[in-house]
Amino acid sequence: MDIIIINASPRKSGNTSYLADEALKILNRHGIQPTYINLRTLDFEPCIACGYCDKTGKCFMKDDMTPLYEKINKSCGTIVLSPVFFDGVPAKLKAFVDRTQAFYASKYILNEPSIDRYKKRFGLLVSLGGAKPYETQFIGNKAIMEFYFRCINTKLLNHLQISDIDNSPVWDREDFLKNFENEIEQLVKNMKVSMC
């Protein structure tokens, strides 16, 4: 089963990376070796809205994003781990999402999907907020990433949210870590049932 873990944090280590490592351990216990995408380490340009994908269904740019299109297409599951920056996702994650416009164009403009529309895929989104909880804290992450999961034909199973990690890091939040593990177990279960 092909699962992608996307670590969207620009920090080398911290709460998001800790959860990425935990996700790897949980999946490894199931005999799954996921594809780990650490956006911080990738070199790719943002979408420039040139319209090339509207005509071809592909992006003209050749960079670290290029091999990821096929990995996304082959995936059965995706776990996105993202901190909250100004009520939204970090710049590198937004650039990553924008570059999947190629999938969108192939499906909805050209009607020649470059991603398998009939493959069952499942997703989990985890948003981490440094501040104490407030009403709009996770709205931006939710809106952008729900659209991303639709773009890659993936059913988003849940959106986990955790606040106040500046004062109380995830490794000290036992209840959240248990819930996180349960959600990954549920993701794996859905993938097995669908025989992805």
BAMAR-434727 format. One record per residue: x negated, z negated, y negated of N, C-alpha, C in turn; residue in three letters. Coordinates in pm, 1 decimal. Each point is the difference from the previous one (the first is absolute). Layout:
<recs>
+----------+----------+----------+----------+----------+----------+----------+----------+----------+------+
|      n_X |      n_Z |      n_Y |     ca_X |     ca_Z |     ca_Y |      c_X |      c_Z |      c_Y | type |
+----------+----------+----------+----------+----------+----------+----------+----------+----------+------+
|        X |        Z |        Y |        X |        Z |        Y |        X |        Z |        Y |  ala |
...
+----------+----------+----------+----------+----------+----------+----------+----------+----------+------+
</recs>
This chain:
<recs>
+----------+----------+----------+----------+----------+----------+----------+----------+----------+------+
|      n_X |      n_Z |      n_Y |     ca_X |     ca_Z |     ca_Y |      c_X |      c_Z |      c_Y | type |
+----------+----------+----------+----------+----------+----------+----------+----------+----------+------+
|    -84.4 |      0.0 |    119.0 |     84.4 |      0.0 |   -119.0 |    -87.7 |      0.0 |   -123.7 |  met |
|     23.7 |     94.6 |    -86.3 |    -79.3 |     12.1 |   -121.9 |     64.1 |    -80.4 |   -113.3 |  asp |
|    -71.9 |   -101.6 |    -44.9 |     45.3 |    -80.6 |   -113.1 |   -105.2 |      7.1 |   -109.9 |  ile |
|     46.6 |     13.4 |   -122.2 |    -88.9 |      0.8 |   -116.4 |     17.6 |   -131.7 |    -75.8 |  ile |
|   -110.5 |    -62.3 |    -33.9 |      1.4 |   -115.6 |    -90.4 |    -61.8 |     46.4 |   -131.8 |  ile |
|     72.8 |    -15.7 |   -108.5 |    -50.3 |     37.4 |   -131.7 |    -23.7 |   -126.0 |    -82.2 |  ile |
|   -125.4 |    -24.3 |    -32.7 |    -37.8 |   -111.1 |    -86.7 |    -15.4 |     55.9 |   -140.4 |  asn |
|     92.1 |    -37.9 |    -89.4 |      3.3 |     57.4 |   -134.1 |    -73.8 |    -83.1 |   -104.0 |  ala |
|    -62.8 |   -108.5 |     41.6 |    -66.3 |    -86.2 |    -98.0 |   -134.2 |     56.9 |    -43.6 |  ser |
|    -28.4 |     -3.6 |   -129.5 |   -131.2 |     43.5 |    -47.3 |   -109.1 |   -104.4 |     22.8 |  pro |
|     39.0 |   -119.7 |     43.1 |    -99.0 |   -105.0 |     26.4 |    -61.6 |     18.2 |    137.6 |  arg |
|   -129.5 |    -34.5 |      7.3 |    -70.5 |     12.2 |    127.1 |     54.2 |    -98.7 |    102.1 |  lys |
|     31.9 |   -118.4 |    -44.3 |     59.5 |   -100.0 |     88.6 |     98.9 |    -82.0 |    -81.3 |  ser |
|     93.3 |    -60.5 |     69.1 |    103.4 |    -76.7 |    -66.8 |    123.5 |     -5.3 |     86.7 |  gly |
|    113.3 |    -28.5 |    -59.4 |    123.8 |    -18.2 |     74.4 |     43.4 |    124.3 |     76.6 |  asn |
|     -5.6 |    115.7 |    -64.9 |     45.5 |    123.5 |     63.5 |    -90.9 |     37.5 |    116.7 |  thr |
|   -130.0 |    -11.0 |    -21.0 |    -94.7 |     29.9 |    107.7 |     15.1 |    -98.3 |    115.8 |  ser |
|     28.1 |   -124.5 |    -31.5 |     22.5 |    -99.3 |    105.0 |    118.3 |     41.7 |     87.3 |  tyr |
|    109.3 |     42.3 |    -63.6 |    117.3 |     43.9 |     77.0 |    -29.2 |    125.9 |     79.1 |  leu |
|    -80.6 |     90.3 |    -55.8 |    -38.1 |    120.9 |     73.8 |    -75.3 |    -37.6 |    127.0 |  ala |
|    -91.4 |    -95.2 |    -10.9 |    -75.2 |    -46.7 |    117.3 |     92.4 |    -65.2 |    102.1 |  asp |
|     97.5 |    -77.0 |    -47.8 |     96.4 |    -62.5 |     90.6 |     83.4 |    105.4 |     71.7 |  glu |
|     41.3 |    103.6 |    -73.3 |     77.5 |    108.6 |     61.3 |    -81.6 |     68.8 |    109.2 |  ala |
|   -128.0 |     23.4 |    -27.1 |    -88.1 |     60.8 |    101.1 |     -5.1 |    -85.3 |    125.8 |  leu |
|    -14.5 |   -130.6 |    -16.1 |     -7.0 |    -90.7 |    115.9 |    128.6 |      3.6 |     81.5 |  lys |
|    112.9 |     -3.6 |    -69.2 |    130.2 |      0.6 |     69.0 |     17.6 |    129.7 |     78.4 |  ile |
|    -31.9 |    111.5 |    -62.9 |     14.5 |    129.6 |     66.7 |    -98.1 |     13.6 |    115.7 |  leu |
|   -122.2 |    -49.7 |    -17.5 |    -99.7 |      4.9 |    107.4 |     47.9 |    -75.4 |    123.3 |  asn |
|     73.9 |   -109.0 |    -20.7 |     54.7 |    -75.7 |    113.8 |     98.3 |     84.1 |     81.5 |  arg |
|     59.7 |     99.7 |    -64.4 |     91.5 |     92.6 |     68.3 |    -74.8 |    122.1 |     53.8 |  his |
|   -131.6 |     -0.8 |    -11.4 |    -78.7 |    114.3 |     46.2 |      5.4 |    117.9 |    -94.6 |  gly |
|     38.7 |    -25.0 |   -124.9 |     11.7 |    107.0 |    -99.9 |   -120.5 |     -4.0 |    -92.7 |  ile |
|    -64.5 |    114.1 |    -15.8 |   -111.5 |     14.7 |    -93.7 |     51.0 |     81.3 |   -119.9 |  gln |
|     45.0 |    -67.0 |   -104.2 |     59.6 |     74.0 |   -112.7 |   -103.8 |     73.9 |    -83.9 |  pro |
|     48.6 |     93.9 |    -77.0 |    -81.2 |     63.6 |   -102.7 |      5.0 |    -89.0 |   -123.3 |  thr |
|   -115.7 |    -44.8 |    -44.0 |     -6.1 |    -90.3 |   -115.1 |    -43.4 |     78.7 |   -122.9 |  tyr |
|     88.8 |      9.7 |    -96.6 |    -28.0 |     70.9 |   -124.5 |    -19.2 |   -102.7 |   -110.3 |  ile |
|   -123.9 |    -15.9 |    -42.0 |    -32.3 |    -91.2 |   -109.7 |    -15.9 |     85.5 |   -125.5 |  asn |
|    102.6 |      4.7 |    -81.3 |      1.1 |     90.5 |   -115.3 |   -116.7 |    -23.8 |    -94.5 |  leu |
|    -46.2 |   -123.2 |     -7.8 |   -111.0 |    -33.3 |    -89.0 |   -125.3 |     82.2 |     31.3 |  arg |
|    -17.9 |     35.1 |    126.1 |   -122.4 |     68.3 |     42.2 |     11.9 |    151.9 |     -1.7 |  thr |
|    119.3 |     51.7 |    -27.7 |     21.2 |    145.2 |      5.2 |    -24.6 |     65.9 |   -135.3 |  leu |
|    -47.1 |    123.8 |      7.9 |    -26.3 |     79.3 |   -119.9 |     97.3 |    117.3 |     -3.2 |  asp |
|    102.5 |    -10.8 |    -83.6 |     95.1 |    110.2 |    -13.8 |     57.3 |      1.5 |   -140.5 |  phe |
|     43.8 |    116.5 |    -39.8 |     53.9 |     20.9 |   -134.6 |    150.6 |    -21.0 |     -0.3 |  glu |
|     55.7 |    -38.8 |   -113.9 |    146.3 |     -9.8 |     -8.4 |     63.3 |    138.3 |     -8.0 |  pro |
|    127.8 |      6.4 |     29.3 |     75.9 |    124.0 |    -13.4 |     -5.7 |     46.9 |   -145.4 |  cys |
|    -18.4 |    131.3 |    -18.8 |     -4.1 |     55.5 |   -135.9 |    123.6 |     86.4 |    -29.8 |  ile |
|     99.5 |     -5.9 |     87.7 |    126.4 |     71.8 |    -19.5 |    -22.0 |    147.8 |    -26.6 |  ala |
|    -90.2 |     60.7 |     78.2 |    -34.3 |    141.7 |    -21.5 |    101.3 |     95.3 |     61.4 |  cys |
|     83.1 |    -48.7 |     95.0 |     99.7 |     84.8 |     62.6 |    -49.0 |     75.4 |    122.6 |  gly |
|   -126.5 |    -18.6 |     37.8 |    -54.0 |     70.5 |    117.2 |     79.3 |    -33.9 |    126.8 |  tyr |
|     35.0 |   -129.0 |     16.4 |     73.2 |    -39.6 |    121.4 |    143.5 |     53.6 |     -1.1 |  cys |
|     54.3 |     30.7 |   -118.7 |    133.9 |     59.7 |     -6.4 |      1.9 |    139.0 |     62.2 |  asp |
|   -116.1 |     64.7 |      1.1 |    -10.2 |    136.2 |     54.4 |    -54.2 |      2.8 |    142.6 |  lys |
|    -78.3 |   -103.2 |     36.6 |    -68.6 |      3.4 |    129.9 |     36.2 |   -116.1 |     92.5 |  thr |
|     53.0 |   -109.5 |    -56.1 |     26.2 |   -118.9 |     80.0 |   -124.2 |    -82.7 |     25.3 |  gly |
|   -109.1 |     37.5 |    -64.2 |   -127.1 |    -70.8 |     17.1 |    -63.3 |    -25.0 |   -135.7 |  lys |
|    -91.5 |    -97.0 |     -1.6 |    -73.6 |    -29.0 |   -122.5 |   -128.7 |     81.5 |     -0.8 |  cys |
|    -34.9 |     56.4 |   -114.0 |   -121.3 |     81.8 |     -8.4 |   -127.3 |    -84.0 |     -3.1 |  phe |
|     12.1 |   -128.0 |    -36.5 |   -118.7 |    -83.8 |    -13.7 |    -56.0 |    -38.2 |    136.2 |  met |
|   -130.9 |      4.7 |     12.6 |    -68.8 |    -39.4 |    122.6 |    -82.9 |   -124.2 |    -29.9 |  lys |
|     47.0 |   -112.8 |     50.2 |    -68.3 |   -126.9 |    -24.1 |     36.9 |    -94.8 |    112.3 |  asp |
|    -16.7 |   -128.4 |    -19.0 |     27.3 |    -96.7 |    107.1 |    147.6 |     -8.4 |     36.9 |  asp |
|     85.1 |     55.9 |    -82.9 |    143.1 |      2.5 |     31.4 |     31.6 |    107.2 |    105.0 |  met |
|    -78.0 |    105.8 |      5.0 |     29.7 |    116.8 |     84.0 |     25.3 |    -34.5 |    146.6 |  thr |
|    -88.5 |    -75.4 |     68.1 |     27.0 |    -29.5 |    142.0 |    115.3 |    -97.1 |     22.5 |  pro |
|     43.7 |    -66.8 |   -104.8 |    106.1 |    -99.7 |     16.8 |    137.4 |     63.2 |     22.6 |  leu |
|     18.8 |    124.2 |    -45.3 |    129.3 |     64.7 |     21.5 |     31.8 |     10.2 |    149.0 |  tyr |
|    -98.2 |     40.7 |     78.9 |     22.1 |     14.0 |    143.9 |     16.5 |   -137.0 |     66.2 |  glu |
|    -74.3 |    -99.7 |    -47.6 |     14.6 |   -135.9 |     55.1 |    141.4 |    -53.6 |    -27.0 |  lys |
|     50.8 |     25.6 |   -119.0 |    136.6 |    -43.2 |    -33.2 |    100.2 |     72.5 |     88.1 |  ile |
|    -19.7 |    129.3 |     19.1 |     91.5 |     79.2 |     82.7 |      1.9 |    -50.6 |    144.2 |  asn |
|   -114.3 |    -40.2 |     52.2 |     -9.5 |    -46.4 |    138.6 |     46.2 |   -144.4 |     17.9 |  lys |
|     11.7 |    -72.8 |   -108.4 |     28.9 |   -142.9 |      9.3 |    141.3 |    -27.8 |     51.8 |  ser |
|     12.0 |   -114.8 |     66.6 |    130.5 |    -51.6 |     43.3 |     41.3 |   -118.7 |    -85.6 |  cys |
|    -97.8 |    -60.9 |    -66.2 |     28.4 |   -116.1 |    -82.3 |    -97.3 |    -11.1 |   -115.1 |  gly |
|     45.4 |    -61.1 |   -108.0 |    -83.6 |    -20.3 |   -117.9 |     24.5 |   -139.1 |    -56.2 |  thr |
|   -109.2 |    -72.0 |    -23.1 |      5.6 |   -131.0 |    -66.3 |    -73.4 |     14.0 |   -132.5 |  ile |
|     71.0 |    -21.2 |   -109.5 |    -61.1 |      7.6 |   -132.8 |     -9.2 |   -141.1 |    -57.5 |  val |
|   -121.1 |    -36.8 |    -38.7 |    -26.8 |   -131.5 |    -59.2 |    -44.3 |     22.3 |   -143.7 |  leu |
|     78.5 |    -50.0 |    -94.7 |    -28.5 |     30.1 |   -139.9 |     18.0 |   -120.3 |    -91.7 |  ser |
|   -101.5 |    -27.2 |    -83.0 |     21.8 |    -98.2 |   -106.0 |     91.9 |     57.0 |   -106.9 |  pro |
|     50.0 |    -87.4 |    -85.2 |     84.5 |     41.5 |   -112.2 |    -85.1 |      0.3 |   -126.6 |  val |
|     -2.1 |    114.3 |    -68.9 |    -67.5 |     12.4 |   -128.5 |    105.0 |     42.1 |   -103.3 |  phe |
|     24.8 |    -82.6 |   -100.8 |     98.5 |     32.2 |   -103.8 |    133.5 |     42.9 |     60.7 |  phe |
|     48.4 |    -76.4 |     95.6 |    127.3 |     26.1 |     68.3 |     -0.4 |    131.3 |     78.9 |  asp |
|   -116.6 |     50.4 |     34.6 |     -7.4 |    123.9 |     75.8 |   -120.9 |      1.2 |     92.0 |  gly |
|    -24.2 |    115.2 |     60.4 |   -110.8 |     12.6 |     93.8 |   -130.3 |     28.7 |    -74.4 |  val |
|   -114.8 |    -31.7 |     60.8 |   -128.9 |     33.2 |    -61.5 |    -16.6 |    151.3 |    -16.9 |  pro |
|    -85.6 |     38.5 |    -93.0 |    -18.4 |    141.4 |    -35.2 |    -36.6 |     86.9 |    119.7 |  ala |
|    -87.6 |    -48.4 |     87.0 |    -45.9 |     81.5 |    112.8 |    113.5 |     25.3 |     99.1 |  lys |
|     87.6 |    -98.4 |     18.8 |    114.3 |     21.9 |     88.0 |     97.5 |     99.0 |    -61.8 |  leu |
|     21.2 |    -10.0 |   -129.7 |     90.3 |     96.6 |    -66.6 |    -56.7 |    140.9 |     10.6 |  lys |
|   -130.4 |     13.8 |    -16.2 |    -63.2 |    131.7 |     13.8 |     15.4 |     52.6 |    142.6 |  ala |
|    -16.5 |    -86.8 |     97.4 |     18.1 |     35.9 |    140.6 |    141.7 |     49.5 |     25.1 |  phe |
|     98.3 |    -76.0 |    -47.6 |    140.6 |     38.0 |     16.8 |     27.0 |    133.9 |    -67.8 |  val |
|    -49.1 |     16.8 |   -121.8 |     24.1 |    124.5 |    -73.3 |    -57.3 |    121.5 |     73.9 |  asp |
|   -111.2 |    -18.7 |     67.7 |    -60.7 |    111.5 |     73.3 |     81.7 |     41.1 |    123.1 |  arg |
|     94.4 |    -83.7 |     42.7 |     87.7 |     41.5 |    109.7 |    114.3 |     87.9 |    -51.1 |  thr |
|     -7.1 |     37.9 |   -126.4 |     92.2 |    100.7 |    -54.5 |     -4.2 |    126.7 |     84.8 |  gln |
|   -114.2 |     24.5 |     64.3 |    -12.3 |    117.2 |     87.4 |    102.8 |     -5.4 |    113.2 |  ala |
|     22.1 |   -118.0 |     58.5 |    103.1 |    -14.1 |    102.7 |    137.7 |     25.9 |    -59.7 |  phe |
|     23.5 |    -59.7 |   -116.7 |    129.3 |     14.7 |    -66.4 |     29.6 |    147.4 |    -28.6 |  tyr |
|    -98.1 |     68.6 |    -55.8 |     19.0 |    141.8 |    -34.9 |     26.3 |     84.7 |    123.6 |  ala |
|    -73.7 |    -28.5 |    107.1 |     18.3 |     80.1 |    121.9 |    140.4 |    -17.8 |     56.8 |  ser |
|     54.7 |   -120.9 |    -12.9 |    132.7 |    -27.4 |     55.7 |    113.3 |     49.3 |    -89.8 |  lys |
|     -8.7 |    -33.6 |   -128.4 |    116.3 |     17.0 |    -86.3 |     -5.8 |    122.9 |    -91.0 |  tyr |
|   -117.4 |     52.4 |    -21.7 |    -10.0 |    120.4 |    -82.8 |    -13.4 |    124.2 |     87.4 |  ile |
|    -91.7 |     -7.2 |     98.6 |    -25.5 |    115.1 |     86.7 |     87.2 |      1.8 |    125.0 |  leu |
|     56.8 |   -115.7 |     34.0 |     76.9 |    -13.4 |    123.7 |    -82.9 |     38.8 |    123.2 |  asn |
|   -129.6 |    -28.3 |     -7.3 |    -92.4 |     21.5 |    111.3 |    -86.7 |   -125.3 |     13.3 |  glu |
|     54.6 |   -106.2 |     58.2 |    -69.3 |   -129.5 |     -0.5 |   -139.9 |      4.6 |     62.2 |  pro |
|    -95.2 |    -58.4 |    -71.5 |   -134.4 |    -13.5 |     54.7 |    -15.6 |   -136.3 |     67.8 |  ser |
|    109.8 |    -74.8 |      6.6 |      5.0 |   -125.9 |     74.4 |    118.5 |      9.0 |     95.6 |  ile |
|    -19.3 |    -50.7 |    119.9 |    104.5 |      5.6 |    101.5 |    119.0 |    -85.7 |    -43.0 |  asp |
|    109.3 |     66.1 |    -32.6 |    118.5 |    -70.6 |    -50.1 |     77.2 |    -69.4 |    110.8 |  arg |
|    -25.6 |     37.5 |    123.7 |     79.0 |    -53.7 |    110.8 |    -70.4 |   -112.6 |     75.4 |  tyr |
|   -123.8 |    -25.2 |    -33.1 |    -73.9 |   -108.8 |     62.6 |     48.2 |   -133.0 |    -56.2 |  lys |
|     26.2 |    -96.0 |     87.7 |     43.8 |   -132.1 |    -45.3 |   -121.4 |    -79.9 |    -42.1 |  lys |
|      5.8 |    -49.7 |   -122.7 |   -107.5 |    -82.1 |    -54.7 |     60.8 |   -125.7 |    -61.8 |  arg |
|    -78.2 |   -107.7 |      0.7 |     48.5 |   -127.4 |    -52.8 |   -104.6 |    -58.9 |    -93.9 |  phe |
|     48.2 |    -69.1 |   -102.5 |    -91.5 |    -51.9 |   -100.1 |     27.1 |   -144.0 |    -39.1 |  gly |
|   -104.8 |    -61.1 |    -53.2 |      7.9 |   -135.7 |    -53.9 |    -75.5 |     -1.1 |   -132.0 |  leu |
|     62.1 |    -54.6 |   -102.5 |    -61.8 |    -14.5 |   -130.8 |    -18.9 |   -148.2 |    -29.5 |  leu |
|   -120.4 |    -36.2 |    -43.5 |    -29.2 |   -137.5 |    -37.9 |    -53.2 |      1.1 |   -143.2 |  val |
|     69.5 |    -70.0 |    -89.7 |    -40.0 |     -7.6 |   -140.4 |    -46.0 |   -141.4 |    -32.1 |  ser |
|   -115.3 |     -8.3 |    -66.5 |    -59.8 |   -130.0 |    -30.6 |     -9.6 |    -19.2 |   -150.5 |  leu |
|     63.9 |   -104.6 |    -49.6 |     -1.9 |    -30.0 |   -143.1 |    -82.4 |   -124.1 |    -30.3 |  gly |
|    -90.0 |     11.4 |    -95.7 |    -83.8 |   -113.7 |    -36.5 |     75.4 |   -107.3 |    -75.5 |  gly |
|     98.0 |     41.9 |    -81.9 |     74.7 |    -94.9 |    -83.7 |    108.5 |    -72.0 |     78.9 |  ala |
|     50.1 |   -105.9 |    -58.4 |    115.4 |    -67.6 |     58.3 |    118.4 |     96.8 |     -0.4 |  lys |
|     99.6 |    -18.9 |     86.3 |    110.1 |     96.6 |     11.7 |     75.8 |     19.8 |   -131.5 |  pro |
|     35.9 |    123.4 |    -28.5 |     88.1 |     32.4 |   -113.1 |     81.6 |    122.3 |     38.1 |  tyr |
|    105.9 |     25.8 |    -71.8 |    104.5 |     93.2 |     42.8 |    -50.4 |    141.5 |     30.4 |  glu |
|    -84.6 |     56.2 |    -84.3 |    -38.7 |    141.1 |     16.3 |   -132.7 |     18.3 |     75.3 |  thr |
|    -54.3 |   -104.6 |     55.5 |   -135.7 |      0.8 |     54.1 |    -27.4 |    113.3 |     99.5 |  gln |
|     95.3 |     31.1 |     85.1 |    -25.9 |     96.6 |    107.4 |     80.5 |    129.6 |    -12.3 |  phe |
|     70.7 |     16.1 |   -110.9 |     86.4 |    117.6 |    -16.6 |    -80.1 |    130.2 |      0.8 |  ile |
|   -112.2 |      2.5 |    -71.9 |    -79.9 |    122.1 |     -7.5 |    -56.8 |     40.2 |    135.3 |  gly |
|    -56.6 |    -96.2 |     71.9 |    -53.0 |     29.1 |    133.4 |    109.0 |     55.2 |     90.9 |  asn |
|    115.1 |    -64.3 |     -4.3 |    112.4 |     39.5 |     85.5 |     43.5 |    143.2 |    -28.8 |  lys |
|     18.0 |     33.2 |   -126.3 |     49.9 |    132.9 |    -36.6 |    -97.4 |    110.3 |     41.7 |  ala |
|   -126.7 |    -17.5 |    -32.8 |   -100.4 |    102.5 |     30.7 |    -18.8 |     14.7 |    149.6 |  ile |
|    -12.5 |   -111.5 |     70.4 |    -32.4 |      8.2 |    141.2 |    119.5 |     38.7 |     86.3 |  met |
|    120.4 |    -32.6 |    -40.8 |    116.8 |     49.7 |     73.6 |      4.5 |    152.3 |     -5.9 |  glu |
|    -32.2 |     54.6 |   -116.1 |     -4.1 |    146.1 |    -13.0 |   -110.2 |     58.2 |     87.8 |  phe |
|   -115.9 |    -66.0 |      3.7 |   -110.4 |     46.0 |     85.0 |     42.0 |      3.2 |    146.8 |  tyr |
|     62.7 |   -106.7 |     47.3 |     39.9 |     -3.7 |    140.1 |    102.2 |    109.5 |     31.6 |  phe |
|     91.1 |     29.0 |    -92.2 |     92.3 |    111.7 |     21.6 |    -76.1 |    132.0 |      5.1 |  arg |
|    -98.1 |     14.7 |    -86.1 |    -78.2 |    123.6 |     -6.4 |    -71.5 |     27.0 |    132.2 |  cys |
|    -48.9 |   -106.1 |     65.8 |    -72.3 |     19.6 |    126.5 |     91.6 |    -22.7 |    120.7 |  ile |
|    130.6 |     10.0 |    -22.3 |     98.2 |     -9.5 |    108.4 |    -17.6 |   -125.8 |     83.9 |  asn |
|     -9.4 |   -112.9 |    -67.9 |    -23.0 |   -127.6 |     65.8 |    109.5 |    -98.3 |    -38.4 |  thr |
|     60.2 |    -62.4 |    100.8 |    103.0 |   -100.9 |    -25.1 |    -68.0 |   -130.9 |    -38.3 |  lys |
|     23.5 |    -45.8 |   -121.1 |    -57.5 |   -126.1 |    -46.1 |     81.3 |   -114.3 |     59.3 |  leu |
|    -64.1 |    -77.6 |     87.2 |     70.2 |   -108.5 |     68.3 |     15.9 |   -122.9 |    -88.3 |  leu |
|   -102.2 |    -27.9 |    -82.6 |     10.2 |   -119.3 |    -84.6 |   -101.3 |      7.9 |   -114.0 |  asn |
|     28.9 |    -75.6 |   -104.6 |    -90.2 |    -14.3 |   -113.5 |    -26.4 |   -148.6 |    -17.8 |  his |
|   -113.5 |    -45.3 |     52.4 |    -38.1 |   -140.1 |    -15.4 |    -60.0 |    -21.5 |   -137.7 |  leu |
|     32.4 |   -113.3 |    -59.9 |    -49.9 |    -31.0 |   -133.3 |    -54.7 |   -142.3 |     -2.1 |  gln |
|   -112.3 |    -17.0 |    -64.7 |    -56.7 |   -133.5 |    -15.0 |    -53.5 |    -15.7 |   -142.1 |  ile |
|     38.1 |   -108.5 |    -64.4 |    -39.0 |    -27.7 |   -138.3 |   -100.4 |   -115.1 |     -6.0 |  ser |
|    -55.6 |    -20.5 |   -118.1 |    -83.8 |   -115.9 |    -31.6 |   -126.4 |     -8.3 |     85.2 |  asp |
|    -53.9 |    116.1 |     39.2 |   -119.9 |     -3.9 |     84.0 |   -125.3 |    -36.0 |    -80.5 |  ile |
|      7.0 |      6.6 |   -133.4 |   -113.3 |    -46.1 |    -81.0 |    -22.4 |   -150.0 |     17.9 |  asp |
|    109.3 |    -72.5 |     20.9 |     -7.9 |   -144.9 |     17.3 |      2.5 |    -43.5 |    145.8 |  asn |
|     64.0 |     80.7 |     82.9 |     13.9 |    -35.5 |    141.9 |    -20.0 |    126.3 |     84.5 |  ser |
|   -123.9 |     28.2 |     43.3 |    -30.6 |    124.6 |     70.6 |     71.9 |     12.4 |    134.2 |  pro |
|      8.5 |    123.7 |     48.4 |     77.8 |     26.8 |    121.0 |    -51.7 |    -76.7 |    120.9 |  val |
|   -131.9 |    -23.0 |      6.6 |    -54.0 |    -68.7 |    118.2 |     43.3 |   -145.9 |      7.1 |  trp |
|     57.2 |    -51.9 |   -110.4 |     54.5 |   -135.5 |      0.1 |    152.0 |     -2.1 |     16.4 |  asp |
|     60.9 |    116.6 |     17.2 |    146.3 |     11.3 |      4.0 |     45.5 |     28.0 |    144.1 |  arg |
|      6.6 |   -104.9 |     78.1 |     27.9 |     12.8 |    143.1 |    132.7 |     68.6 |     29.2 |  glu |
|    104.6 |    -35.2 |    -75.0 |    131.7 |     60.1 |     23.3 |     -3.0 |    150.2 |    -25.6 |  asp |
|    -66.6 |     39.2 |   -107.8 |     -7.7 |    142.4 |    -30.7 |    -79.3 |     74.6 |    107.7 |  phe |
|   -110.5 |    -57.5 |     43.0 |    -83.1 |     65.7 |    102.1 |     77.0 |     17.6 |    130.2 |  leu |
|     81.1 |    -97.7 |     35.6 |     81.9 |     12.1 |    120.8 |    102.4 |    110.5 |    -16.3 |  lys |
|     62.6 |      5.6 |   -116.8 |     97.8 |    105.0 |    -27.9 |    -66.4 |    137.2 |      2.7 |  asn |
|   -119.7 |      7.9 |    -57.5 |    -78.6 |    124.3 |     -0.4 |    -27.0 |     46.2 |    143.3 |  phe |
|    -41.7 |    -92.2 |     84.7 |    -25.8 |     34.6 |    140.4 |    127.4 |     48.3 |     68.9 |  glu |
|    110.8 |    -69.0 |    -24.9 |    127.7 |     40.6 |     60.3 |     41.2 |    139.8 |    -42.3 |  asn |
|    -22.3 |     32.8 |   -127.4 |     37.1 |    133.0 |    -49.1 |    -85.5 |    109.6 |     65.7 |  glu |
|   -126.5 |    -27.3 |     20.7 |    -85.5 |     98.3 |     67.8 |     42.9 |     14.1 |    146.1 |  ile |
|     34.0 |   -112.3 |     63.1 |     50.1 |      5.3 |    138.1 |    127.0 |     85.3 |      7.0 |  glu |
|     86.7 |    -14.0 |   -100.2 |    123.3 |     78.7 |     -4.8 |    -30.6 |    148.2 |    -19.6 |  gln |
|    -98.0 |     29.5 |    -82.1 |    -42.7 |    138.9 |    -21.7 |    -46.2 |     61.9 |    132.0 |  leu |
|    -84.6 |    -72.5 |     72.7 |    -51.6 |     48.7 |    127.6 |    114.0 |     18.8 |     99.0 |  val |
|     93.1 |    -94.4 |      2.5 |    114.9 |      9.7 |     89.9 |     82.2 |    125.3 |    -28.2 |  lys |
|     26.0 |     27.1 |   -126.2 |     75.7 |    121.1 |    -37.0 |    -73.0 |    125.7 |     44.4 |  asn |
|   -130.8 |      0.3 |    -15.3 |    -78.4 |    116.4 |     40.3 |      6.4 |     20.3 |    150.6 |  met |
|     -6.5 |   -109.0 |     75.8 |      6.0 |      9.9 |    146.5 |    135.7 |     49.3 |     46.3 |  lys |
|    105.9 |    -54.1 |    -60.7 |    135.7 |     40.0 |     37.5 |     22.9 |    148.3 |    -28.9 |  val |
|    -53.6 |     47.1 |   -112.0 |     18.6 |    141.2 |    -36.5 |    -95.9 |     90.8 |     76.9 |  ser |
|    -91.9 |    -61.2 |     76.6 |   -100.7 |     73.6 |     77.2 |    -79.0 |     94.8 |    -88.4 |  met |
|    -33.4 |    -46.6 |   -117.6 |    -75.8 |     80.8 |    -95.0 |   -140.9 |     25.8 |     53.2 |  cys |
+----------+----------+----------+----------+----------+----------+----------+----------+----------+------+
</recs>
